[in-house]
């Protein structure tokens, strides 16, 4: 796992601009704390920061191979989980290897198969290949978009990086946010990440499952993978067995590493399934499994039920730890730690944007930071809800039928205004409802259906497509950026494309055969999790209920209000924030807290990035 960046300029000699690529590489030191490298030629500069996970001594990058007609160079981030099989296959075809790294496998796979190497890879990855033979750059991203990759077209080439900060370090690039960027930011706050969107003007994200090709004639892209419908022929038992076979294989592959590993254990079905499968695999190898969870001081003792949070996680975590005799550690946070402006600034810098999600992001960042001192690789249960059908809005008929993203329909049905803190002038300028409607129509137009399915099945096909192709992209970006900011690699077994493709085509009636959410996963993992977790209702990511935390951020909001010229008030309704900063912390709804978090994030983001707004 690493950070990559680069610059292609067909009209310039980059050999005299080494300092520029060095500056771009330096922005990603946290993504790759173990090593740094640059490969520089007349028209291309490739940079790399390395987090060493496989072949600690041999996987240095950028990596090159020579061909009779020129050099091929690679800067690579991610993991290819089938690299050992591919290595054997490539050796059989005459390739020679100097290292044991998956990076060298990717490089030789390109030498053997060219652009179609992506069809052979199973993993999470984002990489750039420069081919001297046709002076061409390829930017390639994994199927689900687990690993990030951005690019910025220039007059004579392109800039690229794992994160916007690498591109923003280039002197050609101005830190400008226009209306389209702000619209995307507001839809981002509703868990709807526009495809290819970047907050920064002129910058785009390489779409998941896409190859972007750059040469002297310009920039082109092609999609190499997307969700497609197919007839599901397996009966219930065969389906459950196949899901289990896939999960066993996926977890076994994703445990491969030359560094300490662990699992993120929340006490829910998803993370407990990964934990149970991983523990069984490591038992067979004579190893023990480390697990980590996050909790808040006094949370279990003072827990209050809320929609989506029926019980505290801690009891279920203890059940799983006892069930598998795990080496478990709880990362305990308090209101004082969560409110720390330095931590807020660190996570904003990690994501290059003001997410506005407060302790939702802060607690995850602090969890990852604590884990890093013990492990370099962590497995996560992320994406199981999108794949297997775990969210409440997937089971809400009104949300299923609504002509918008089902999670937004679910939100709108429960609140008059999900973004009450946005200033009136910005609301009118953005016209966010029409913007989201356009995003929905564009996404719905991508979906293919089988000809002979009924209306209900067609409706659920739409729900699942939107969940995997839109909703999950927000969560994957959050997970990557916050974990890599502390040099921790988080792997997501439920994003294996084989599992996603298979379960996507299972009929809804079979996905809910026991009358609960995630029926298939529940049945496939029944022997590796305790009964209490197997029967547990879906719970949201844990958030603090400590009123001291709200009082702390209200005090910080008062400080922002004390700066009348703050650019925050180009976006935030001042009168709304004045009221929110004074309300009773014991009975404040989460929507009010979210607005305060948004204001504080924007305040620090303006200070850190000094963006220019073009509204």
TAPEVEN-V582681 format. One line per field, one symbol per residue. phi: phi as a letter, one per 30 degrees, with the letter a starting at -180 (. if undefined). psi: psi as a letter, one per 30 degrees, with the letter a starting at -180 (. if undefined). A space follows every 50 residues. Layout:
BEGIN
phi->???
psi->???
END
This chain:
BEGIN
phi->.abbaabcbdcbcddccedddddddddceddbdcababcbbecbbcbabc cdbbhecccdbecbbcbeckccbbbbbkbcdcddddddddddcjdcccbc ddddddddddddciedeedccclcabbbcccddbhbcccbbddcidcdab bbdcdblacbadbeedddddddccdcccddddeddddedcibdddidbdc eicbcddeibcccbbddkbbbbdcaadbdadccddeddddddeddddedd deddddacbdbabdccjdddddddddddddddedciccccbbbcbceidd dcdcdbejbdbddedddddddddchdccbccccbdddddeeddedddddd ciaddichdeddddeddddddedcbcbbcbceiddddcjcdeddccdddd dddaddddeddddcadbdbdddddddedddhdddddeddddddddddcbd dcddddddddededddddcbeddddddedddddddciccccbedcedddd dddecdeedddbdcibdhedddddceccbdedddcddebdedbdcddddd ddddddddddddcedededdccdedddedddcddddbddddddddddddd ddeddeddchdcdbc
psi->kaklllkkjfgljffggefeeeeeeffgeefifflklkkkaegkkklkkk jkekieffhklkklkklfglkkkkkkkakjfgfeeeeeeeefggkkkflg lfeeeeefeeeefbfgffffkjaklklkkkjffghkkkkkklefheklkl ljklfgblklleleeeeffkffkkikjaeeeeeeeeeefghjjkkgkkfk kfklkkkkhkkkkkaffakllkkfklkkklkjfkaeeeeeeeeeeeeeee eeeffklglkllkjjffleeeeeeeeeeeeeeefggllkklklklkkgee egkkklkfiellfeeeeeeeeeeghljkkkjklleeeefjfeeeeeeeee fgljeggbfeeeeeeeeeeeeffelfkkklgkfeeeefifkeffgjeeee fkhakeeeeeeeffkejfiffkkeeeeeeeheeeeeeeeeeeeeffkklk eglleeeeefeeeeeeeefdefeeeeeeeeeeeffghkkkkiefgkfeee eeeegkkeeffhfggllheeeeefgffglleeeegkkkklkkkkgjfeee eefeeeeeeefgifgkfegfekjeeeeeeefflkffgkleeeeeeeeeee eeeeeeeefhlkkj.
END
